[in-house]
């Protein structure tokens, strides 16, 4: 689930719906990070296998896709030593993601009814987006070399990204 490298937009702070939009962007980038962890877990599971088929990969994805961010991170940590700087940012992202999903709006219930409060909320959400993107890049620095050794090179990833973009453009052209 690529982020497409789009910059975090600048809010205009006029519409209260912007809080929801930035919350959605934060949730999206958290899911991109979580999908990266899922890919990392699957790569770790198949790294020692001699014969890996697409069906094997699909089965592993199905097995682990319902795991939470924290559970996926625990599995990674059980299988490899994560560099300290990467582990630290992943731990911070895990805590921020859990706060975002479970407590963000409860903590900010009063803030949401004022313009200044909504600006604060949007600032916090933009920071969360940046953190999730940083954590994703940090984790990629560790797991992409592993998946490259398994045959999923940057070229293969780029080709898949191109296909995704082509399908999206075709959908837009059809409307």
N, C-alpha and C positions, 0 to 999 in steps of 0.2 A: 504494500500500500504506500506508494510514493507520495512525498509532499510536493513534488514538482518544483521545489526550490523557489516557491513564491514568497515574497517578503510579507512580514506581518503588516497588515494594513494600518494606516493611521485612522483613528476614530474621529468623528466630528462632534461626538458627545451630545448631539441634539435629540436623538431618538432613543428612548429607553430600550427599544428592541436591540440596540447595539450590544447591550450586556449579553443577551441571548446569543447573538452572532459571535461574539468573542468567546463565550462559553463553548459554543459549538466548535470553533476553531481550536480551542484548547483540548476539547475532547477528541477531536480528529487527530491532532498531533500526538496525543497520548496513545491513541489506537495504532498509529503508524509505528511508534516506538514498541508497543506491545507485539505487533505483528513481526517486527524485527527480532524480538526475543523468541517468538515462536519459531521463526526461521533458524535462529541460532540453536535452539533446542533440537530441532529436527536434524540440522547439520551435525550436531554432536552425536546424535543417536546413530546416524548412518556412517560416521567417519571411519569406523573400524570394520564395516561390512565389506565383503568382497563383491557381492552382486546386489546392486540396488536398482530396482525398477521404479518406473513412475507410480505403480500401484503401491510400492513400499512407502514412497514419500507421501502419497495421498493418505495412506493408512496412518502414518505417523502424524500428519497434520490434523487429521480427524481425532486422533487420540489426545493430542495436546491442545487443540484449539479452545477447549472450554476451561483451560487453566487460567487462573487470574494472573495479572502482571507479577504479583509477589510469588506465586507458585512457579511461574516460568523462570523468574530470576533465581529462585532457590535451586531449581533443577540445573541451571547453568552453573551456579556456584558449586554444586555437588560434583560436577563433571570436570570443571577446569578452574584454574586459579585466574580470576579476573584481575587484571592490573588495578592497583589501588585507586588511581585517578579515575578510571572507568567505573569501578565499583562504587566509588563515592558519588559520582554524578547519577548513576543508576539508582542508588539508594535514595538520594534526594528526590529524583523523579518519581520513584515509587510512593514516597510520603506525600508529595505534592499531588499526584494523581489520586490517591485515596482521599485526601482532603477535598479535592475538587469534586469528586463523584459523590462523596458521602456527607460533606458538611458545608461546602462553599455558600450555598444560598441561605442556609440556616444562620451561618455566622454573619452574613451580610443582609439579613432581613430588613434592618433599619436603613442601611446604606442605600438600598434599592429605591427608596422613595424620595431621595434627594439627588439633585444633579451632581453635587460634589461627591456624594457617596457612590453614584454610578461611575463617575470618573475614576475613583479609587478602585472599584471593582474591575473596570476595564484594564487599568494599569496592572493589577494583579494577574488578570487573565493573560495579558500580553506577555508578562514575565513567565508565566507557566508555559506558554507556547515556546518561548525561547529556550527554556529549560528542557522541555521534551525534545526539541530539535537538537540541542547540544548532546543530550543523552543518547539520542539515536545515532548521531555522528560518532560519538565515542564508542558505542557498542559495535557499530559497523567496522570501526578500525580494528576490532578484534575478530569478529566473525566473518567478514568478507574474505580475508585470506584463507580461512578454513573452507568456505564454500567454493572459492576459486580452485583449491586443490581437489575438490569433488567434481569439478567441471563446470561450475556456475561462475563463469568469468564476468568481468565487467562488461565485455562485449555482449554476452548472453543477457545480462541484466538490461543493458541499453536497448537491445532488440525487443525485449519484452515491454519495456517502457514505450518504445516507438509504436508497438502494436496497440498498447492501451490508448495512447494519444490518437492514433488513427481511428480506433473504434469510437472514441469520444467525438472526434471531428465528424465522423460519418453520422452519428446520432444527431449532432447539431445541424448538419446539412439536410437531414431528412425532415426536420421540423420547419 
